[in-house]
Amino acid sequence: MSSARLANRAIVYTENGDPSKVLTTLTYPRLAPPPPGALNVKFRLSPINPADLNVIEGVYPSKPTPTTALNGESLLVGGNEGLAEVVEVGEGVSGLRKGDWVTMAKPQAGTWASALTVEVRDVIKLPSGGISEVNAATITVNPPTAYCMLRDFVDLQEGDWVVQNGANSAVGQAVIQIAAKRGLKTINFVRDRPNRDALKNQLHALGATHVFTYEELADKATSAAIKEYTGSKPIRLMLNCVGGKPTAQMTRLLGSDAHLVSYGAMSKQPLSLPTSTFIWKNLAAHGFWMTRWYQGHSAAEREELMRTLVGLQLKEPEHEILTLRREKSDAEVTETVRDAIARIGQGMLGKKLLLQIEEPDA
């Protein structure tokens, strides 16, 4: 194998801005042997998440650390999440060996690359077997967000109810599946759209108990129906990724001593809640950020969470794999990536997009 085939490739940028304009492709040399306490890994699949684009735009609270390791220049490598395979282990590393699958514990780790050297403390080992490459590549953000929100705020028992908006989002679909596996019932809200009935059927197939649109939320008959559904078990947990007026309306569905957990704000509208809900229903409001959870938990706790998620056998998200072919030049790969991201920004790609970055040819 030639030295060129042993080279690597990454999607990088040097300044914040429109991802479809500032991203470029860099070919860099074969990795040196990892130093003590580090690993060389090759990435098998790396998703492009909406938050990744926000990071590149410079509007996300978590910032990547510039690196000079690729070509001596200060660069930022895109990507927060991904499935990597250990290819070489540094001195003093225990519990990991060549061939193991890992995912990233460090936020904004730069996963849009064919291979990187990473600190062992910045990875989470995945259980061997029992998980597809797609699920492994997307396991560190959306599924654990859903799992932890269902677990950490209310002691829910089989038969209890959860209400959420953004139910067709990646987190929302994970909430539906995990809740169903636990015997929990879900009331789910989505935006109205031409294929509304097909979307409702899709969410029901995942395990959703009831699905409504925000327009139906404004109808008093919907509130009456939900009250009849829940009966003697009032809703004690609400999950919010939208904000704005519909979220305030949803709080009327909650029972006393309920918890509202916000993990996103897709409407880009403030979260304005009725004061009466806090006074008379004793509502508690929280924010949740998966990055903060990882920062506050040990490596053993992170691995245990991964084992739990693998055991749940969640359905793969709808996805498209974009293979960046080795025979393409850096300029051609740059054009391909920019075009794909432009399509995401225009809402033309409804599936999750995962990058598969091959080692480049000469």
C-alpha positions in Angstrom: 0.0 0.0 0.0 1.4 3.4 -1.0 2.0 6.2 1.5 -0.7 8.2 -0.2 -3.3 5.5 0.5 -2.2 5.7 4.1 -2.9 9.5 4.2 -6.1 10.9 5.9 -8.8 13.4 5.1 -10.9 15.8 7.2 -13.6 18.4 6.8 -12.3 21.6 8.4 -12.8 25.3 8.7 -10.8 28.3 9.9 -13.5 30.8 10.7 -17.2 30.7 11.7 -19.8 31.3 9.0 -22.2 29.6 6.6 -21.2 25.9 6.7 -21.9 25.6 2.9 -19.3 28.2 2.3 -16.6 28.0 5.0 -16.0 24.2 5.1 -13.2 22.8 3.1 -11.4 19.4 2.7 -7.9 18.7 4.0 -5.7 15.7 3.2 -3.1 15.1 5.9 -0.4 12.5 6.6 -0.6 9.1 8.2 -1.0 9.3 12.0 2.1 8.8 14.1 2.0 6.1 16.8 -0.2 7.4 19.7 1.5 8.9 22.8 0.9 7.3 26.2 -2.7 7.5 27.3 -4.0 8.0 23.7 -5.4 6.0 20.8 -5.4 6.2 17.1 -8.9 5.7 15.7 -10.5 5.5 12.3 -14.0 6.8 11.9 -16.5 4.5 10.3 -19.5 6.9 10.2 -20.0 10.4 11.5 -23.4 12.1 11.4 -24.1 15.7 10.5 -26.4 17.0 13.2 -28.2 20.4 13.3 -26.0 21.4 16.3 -22.9 20.7 14.2 -24.0 23.4 11.8 -24.7 25.8 14.6 -21.2 25.3 15.9 -19.7 26.1 12.5 -22.0 29.2 12.4 -20.6 30.2 15.8 -24.0 30.3 17.5 -23.7 27.1 19.7 -22.6 27.3 23.3 -20.1 24.4 23.0 -17.0 25.5 21.0 -14.4 23.2 19.4 -10.7 23.4 20.3 -8.5 24.4 17.3 -5.8 21.8 16.4 -2.5 22.1 14.6 -2.0 18.3 14.6 -3.1 17.8 11.0 -0.9 20.1 9.0 0.7 22.5 11.4 -1.9 25.2 10.9 -4.6 26.2 13.4 -7.8 24.4 12.1 -11.2 23.4 13.4 -12.5 20.0 12.4 -16.2 19.6 12.1 -18.3 17.0 13.8 -19.3 16.1 17.4 -20.6 12.5 17.1 -19.4 9.4 15.4 -18.5 5.8 15.4 -14.7 5.1 15.5 -12.7 1.9 15.5 -9.5 1.6 17.6 -6.5 0.9 15.3 -3.6 1.5 17.6 -3.3 1.8 21.4 -0.7 4.0 23.3 1.3 3.0 26.3 -0.6 2.8 29.5 -4.0 2.4 28.0 -6.1 -0.4 29.6 -9.6 -1.7 28.7 -9.3 -0.9 25.0 -7.6 -2.8 22.2 -7.4 -2.8 18.4 -10.7 -3.4 16.8 -12.9 -2.0 19.6 -15.7 0.4 18.8 -15.7 3.7 20.6 -17.7 6.9 20.4 -16.7 10.3 21.6 -17.2 11.6 25.1 -15.5 15.0 24.4 -17.8 17.5 22.8 -16.9 18.8 19.4 -14.2 16.1 19.0 -13.8 16.6 15.3 -15.4 13.5 14.0 -15.6 14.5 10.3 -12.3 12.9 9.6 -11.0 9.5 8.4 -8.7 9.1 11.4 -7.5 11.0 14.5 -5.4 10.6 17.6 -7.6 11.0 20.7 -7.1 10.9 24.5 -8.5 7.7 26.0 -10.5 9.8 28.5 -12.3 11.4 25.5 -13.9 8.2 24.2 -16.6 5.8 25.4 -16.2 2.1 24.7 -19.2 0.5 23.1 -20.3 -3.1 23.8 -19.2 -5.6 21.3 -22.0 -6.8 19.0 -25.7 -6.1 19.2 -25.7 -2.7 17.5 -25.5 -1.5 13.9 -23.0 1.0 12.6 -25.7 3.6 12.1 -27.1 3.3 15.6 -23.5 3.3 17.1 -22.7 6.4 15.2 -25.7 8.2 16.5 -25.8 6.9 20.0 -24.2 9.7 22.1 -26.6 12.6 21.6 -30.3 11.8 20.8 -31.0 8.4 22.4 -29.3 9.2 25.8 -31.0 12.6 25.9 -34.3 10.8 25.6 -33.4 8.1 28.1 -32.0 10.5 30.7 -34.9 12.9 30.5 -37.4 10.0 31.0 -35.3 8.8 34.0 -33.8 11.7 35.9 -36.6 14.1 36.7 -39.7 12.1 37.6 -40.0 8.5 39.0 -42.2 7.2 36.3 -43.9 3.9 36.7 -45.6 1.6 34.1 -48.8 3.2 32.9 -47.7 6.8 33.6 -48.0 9.5 30.9 -45.5 11.8 29.2 -46.3 14.6 26.9 -43.8 16.1 24.4 -43.5 18.4 21.4 -41.2 18.0 18.5 -42.2 14.3 18.6 -40.9 13.6 15.1 -37.4 14.8 15.9 -34.7 12.3 16.5 -35.0 12.8 20.3 -38.8 12.7 20.1 -38.7 9.4 18.3 -36.3 7.9 20.8 -38.6 9.1 23.6 -41.5 7.3 22.0 -39.6 4.0 21.7 -38.0 4.1 25.1 -41.2 5.0 26.8 -43.1 2.2 25.0 -40.4 -0.3 26.1 -40.9 0.9 29.7 -44.7 0.7 29.5 -45.1 4.4 29.6 -47.8 6.2 27.5 -47.0 9.2 25.4 -49.0 12.1 24.0 -47.1 13.6 21.1 -47.4 16.9 19.3 -46.1 17.8 15.8 -46.4 20.6 13.2 -49.2 20.2 10.7 -48.1 19.2 7.2 -49.4 17.7 4.0 -48.3 14.2 5.1 -49.7 14.6 8.6 -51.5 11.3 8.6 -48.5 9.4 7.3 -46.4 11.0 10.0 -48.9 10.1 12.7 -48.9 6.5 11.5 -45.1 6.4 11.6 -45.0 7.6 15.2 -47.7 5.2 16.2 -45.7 2.4 14.7 -42.8 3.4 16.9 -45.0 3.1 20.0 -46.7 6.5 20.4 -50.0 6.3 22.3 -51.6 9.5 20.8 -50.3 12.0 18.2 -51.8 15.5 17.7 -50.8 18.7 15.8 -50.3 22.1 17.5 -53.5 23.2 15.7 -55.4 20.5 17.4 -53.9 21.6 20.7 -55.8 24.8 20.4 -59.1 22.9 20.2 -60.8 22.5 23.6 -62.0 19.0 22.5 -58.4 17.9 22.4 -57.8 18.9 26.0 -61.0 17.1 27.0 -59.9 14.0 25.1 -56.5 14.0 26.8 -58.0 14.4 30.2 -60.2 11.4 29.5 -57.2 9.3 28.3 -55.1 10.0 31.3 -58.0 9.5 33.8 -56.6 9.1 37.3 -53.0 9.4 36.2 -52.3 13.1 35.5 -49.3 13.9 33.3 -46.2 14.6 35.4 -43.5 15.0 32.8 -43.4 17.3 29.7 -40.5 17.4 27.3 -39.9 20.5 25.2 -37.7 21.2 22.2 -39.8 23.9 20.6 -40.6 26.8 22.9 -43.0 29.6 22.0 -46.8 29.7 22.5 -47.6 26.0 21.8 -45.3 25.0 24.7 -47.2 27.3 27.1 -50.5 25.9 25.9 -49.2 22.3 26.5 -48.6 23.1 30.2 -52.3 23.2 30.7 -52.4 19.5 30.2 -50.1 18.8 33.2 -51.2 17.7 36.6 -49.9 19.0 39.9 -46.2 18.7 40.8 -45.2 18.1 37.2 -41.8 18.7 35.6 -41.2 20.6 32.4 -37.8 19.7 30.8 -36.5 21.8 27.9 -33.7 20.5 25.7 -34.1 22.7 22.6 -35.8 25.8 21.2 -36.5 25.0 17.5 -39.1 27.8 17.2 -36.4 30.3 18.3 -39.1 31.9 20.5 -38.9 32.5 24.2 -40.4 30.0 26.7 -43.2 32.1 28.3 -45.1 30.1 30.9 -48.3 31.0 32.8 -47.5 32.1 36.3 -50.6 30.4 37.5 -49.1 27.0 36.5 -46.2 27.6 38.9 -48.5 28.8 41.8 -51.4 26.5 41.6 -49.8 23.4 40.0 -46.3 23.7 41.5 -44.7 23.2 38.1 -40.9 22.7 38.1 -39.0 23.8 35.0 -35.6 22.4 34.1 -33.1 22.5 31.2 -31.2 19.5 30.0 -28.0 19.3 27.9 -26.4 16.0 27.2 -22.9 17.5 27.2 -23.4 18.6 30.8 -24.5 15.1 31.8 -21.3 13.6 30.3 -19.1 16.2 32.0 -20.7 15.3 35.4 -20.4 11.5 35.2 -17.6 9.1 35.3 -16.3 6.9 32.4 -17.9 3.9 34.1 -21.3 5.6 34.2 -20.9 6.7 30.6 -20.2 3.1 29.5 -23.1 1.8 31.5 -25.4 4.2 29.8 -24.1 3.0 26.4 -24.7 -0.6 27.4 -28.3 0.3 28.4 -29.0 2.0 25.2 -27.6 -0.8 23.1 -29.8 -3.2 25.0 -32.9 -1.2 24.1 -32.4 -2.1 20.4 -33.8 1.2 19.1 -34.8 1.5 15.5 -32.2 3.1 13.2 -33.0 6.7 12.3 -34.0 7.3 8.7 -30.6 8.1 7.1 -28.5 8.6 4.1 -24.8 7.7 4.0 -22.7 10.1 2.0 -19.4 8.4 1.1 -16.6 10.8 0.3 -14.7 8.6 -2.2 -10.9 8.2 -2.0 -10.4 8.8 -5.7 -12.0 12.3 -5.4 -9.8 15.4 -5.0 -10.1 17.6 -2.0 -11.8 20.2 -4.1 -14.4 17.7 -5.4 -15.1 16.4 -1.8 -15.4 20.0 -0.6 -18.1 20.7 -3.3 -19.9 17.5 -2.4 -20.0 18.3 1.4 -21.0 21.9 0.8 -23.8 20.9 -1.5 -25.2 18.3 1.0 -25.1 20.9 3.8 -26.9 23.4 1.6 -29.6 20.9 1.0 -29.9 20.3 4.8 -30.2 24.0 5.4 -33.0 24.3 2.7 -34.9 21.4 4.3 -34.5 19.3 1.2 -32.9 16.3 3.1 -35.4 14.9 5.6 -33.1 12.0 6.6 -30.1 12.0 8.9 -27.0 12.4 6.9 -23.9 10.4 7.9 -20.4 10.9 6.4 -18.2 8.0 5.5 -14.8 9.5 4.8 -12.4 7.3 2.8 -8.6 7.6 2.8 -7.6 9.7 -0.2 -5.7 8.5 -3.3 -2.7 10.4 -4.6 
